[in-house]
Amino acid sequence: MSSLRNKSEINIAAAEYLDGESIYPPVAHCAYYSCYQFMKHIWLNSMSKTENDLTTLTRNSPEGSHEVLINQIIKHLKTKNQDTRSFNTEIVSLKKLRHKSDYDNVEIGPEISSNAIKLSKSSLIVLKKCL
């Protein structure tokens, strides 16, 4: 198993553990990075791309590295006949929750926490079909 895929599994497990312990603020972070790491695993292994390829694409794009990777994975999902519309909606929503949890001056409670886990698990199901 690749290190990124392993980290992805650890992060979703950490999100569930933290949620179960009522430690809500870091849950969205762990849930989002579980998906991000799995997307990077797909990029490197299933798509046979390199870190350098991603860096070059990002450098030549007005978008950030996460958006570039998400968009590239969506293109790849389309080649695998996956539902890209719901995946895109879910991963963007999860990214927003992660941003809110990491940077905004707001309380993060059980509703946001459980929603982050739900979005992550749903996204991971789609991503795993890509392998």
Residue pairs with C-beta under 8 A, 6 or more apart in sequence:
2 41
2 44
2 45
4 37
4 38
4 40
4 41
4 44
5 37
5 38
5 41
7 33
7 37
8 33
8 34
8 35
8 37
8 38
8 41
8 124
9 34
11 30
11 31
11 33
11 34
11 37
12 30
12 31
12 34
12 117
12 120
12 121
12 124
14 26
14 30
15 27
15 28
15 30
15 31
15 34
15 116
15 117
15 120
16 117
18 24
18 26
18 27
18 30
18 113
19 27
19 110
19 113
19 114
19 117
22 110
24 108
24 109
24 110
24 112
24 113
25 101
25 108
26 101
27 101
27 108
27 112
27 113
27 116
27 117
28 94
28 97
28 98
28 100
28 101
28 102
28 108
28 112
28 113
28 116
29 98
29 101
29 102
31 94
31 97
31 98
31 116
31 117
31 119
31 120
32 94
32 95
32 97
32 98
32 116
32 120
33 98
34 120
34 124
35 91
35 94
35 120
35 123
35 124
35 127
36 66
36 69
38 124
38 127
38 128
39 69
39 70
39 73
39 127
40 69
42 73
42 76
42 127
42 130
42 131
43 49
43 54
43 69
43 72
43 73
44 50
44 51
45 131
46 76
46 130
46 131
47 72
47 76
49 72
54 65
54 68
54 69
54 72
55 65
57 68
57 72
58 64
58 65
58 68
61 67
61 68
63 71
66 95
70 88
70 91
70 92
70 95
73 127
73 130
74 84
74 87
74 88
76 130
77 83
77 84
77 87
77 126
77 130
78 84
80 129
80 130
82 126
82 129
82 130
83 126
86 122
86 126
87 123
87 126
87 127
90 119
90 122
90 123
91 119
91 123
93 119
94 116
94 119
94 120
94 123
97 112
97 115
97 116
97 119
98 116
100 106
100 108
100 112
101 108
101 112
101 116
